[in-house]
Amino acid sequence: MSLRHPSLATRLVLASLLTLVLSLPLAGIGLSRHFQTTTTEAFDQRLESLLRVVIAGLAWDDAAGQLVQQRTLGEPRFTRVFSGWYWQVSDGGAQTLASRSLWDQRLATVDRREVLLRDIQGPRDASLRVIERDIRLAPLASPLHVAVAISREPLDTELARFDRLVALSLTGLGALLLAALALQVHWGLAPLRRLRRGLRRVEDGDAERLDTRLPAELSRLATAMNGVLERDRRLMTHARHAAGNLAHALKTPVSTLTTLADGVEEPRRTRLRSELARIDSAVHHHLARATAAGDAGLAPRITVGEVLAPIIEGLSRLAQRRGIALHAELPAPLYLRMDAQDLQELVGNLLDNALRWAETRIQLSGGQEAGGVWLAVEDDGPGMNAAQRQAAMARGSRLDEQRSENGLGLAIVKDLTELHGGRLTLDEAPSGGLRARLWLAGSALKETT
């Protein structure tokens, strides 16, 4: 998969992941802010209630000439030193009244008629939430400043606990949603994977059509692709038939002209024969190209041994009558993806050429090599030198003027092999004769499963 062109499944999962990465943190921040506001308001309301209780219990003792707190607040933490729960009343001068919990410390206050809520640093640098306001108390001329403070630790602990809970919950929810989306994408794209497997089966030659048992959108696509495949097959069949008909149509006129050329005087006869040979060579060459190229894209998978069995059997009988032994050693199974007729023509031409030159023995062998399939035909005939082997690969060559062949067999094999992505090599056989080795590219090979 290319990073610049990710798969459809990757695109969908990444889009979902991006949505979750953006939305879940925003949702978490919103929940955290709402909870913080609600919890802080509840905390402040409790402070305000305590402030009212403190104010309600204040009185001036004329006999003692001082402020007194007439009510018990009902909270023991106001009496425990540095407990984090404090109250304080002051007129800014000599009159100051404070809870026992403050001991010898005092709260920093701000004169204010309205209720003021704020955070301060209290005794032992503890973080406090304080509520304070100014009140009038007879018979005092100066206003009294009343403050109640509670440690923020319970509030901060509750807020931190909620934030952790939200973070863990949203992380788990995100992972669950991402897994569900991944499963949804996997299930939703399953028909596309089936379509891809179907295309691969068509490419490998295991099927001729795509399965149309798919969702409606893909079913119409598969049906349209099947129509294209069928039309291509018809066009290729028509082209092959047209090429064959053309070759047969030209064969008789060329033979007739060759016969008529015998009555022409030299040197015009030699020139005429040469031109007719070129025509005949071109016809065979382009027929071979049309045959090979016709099914190059949609050829079925074939078993080499089964396809070549009729050729080997027929030529073995012919070789026997000539006193030649033809041995075939092909591993099973050995697969190729090409037209069976092409393979028969390739190996048939090689065996026919070997049969013309062999003295006692012909050997056909094959196997897998370098990701491809190789087939070799050896004979124990007179063989060829390097110059002769090079000449034999040229169309229309005549290696032995005493024989009635035109040298087209090896040229056709070479053309067909190259069109199938392979190569043909000629070298000396161990017996001294010719060894023709055919190799077809790995794209034509199908491994056994």
Secondary structure, 3 states (H helix, E strand, C coil): CCCCCCCHHHHHHHHHHHHHHHHHHHHHHHHHHHHHHHHHHHHHHHHHHHHHHHHHCEEEECCCCEEEECCCCCCHHHCCCCCCEEEEEECCCCCEEECHHHCCCCCCCCCCCCCEEEEEECHHHCEEEEEEEEECCCCCCCCEEEEEEEECHHHHHHHHHHHHHHHHHHHHHHHHHHHHHHHHHHHHCHHHHHHHHHHHHHHHCCCCCCCCCCCHHHHHHHHHHHHHHHHHHHHHHHHHHHHHHHHHHHHHHHHHHHHHHCCCCCCHHHHHHHHHHHHHHHHHHHHHHHHHHHCCCCCCEEEHHHHHHHHHHHHHHHHHHCCCEEEEECCCCCEEECCHHHHHHHHHHHHHHHHHHCCCEEEEEEEEECCEEEEEEEECCCCCCHHHHHHHCCCCCCCCCCCCCCCHHHHHHHHHHHHCCCEEEEEECCCCCEEEEEEECHHHCCCCC
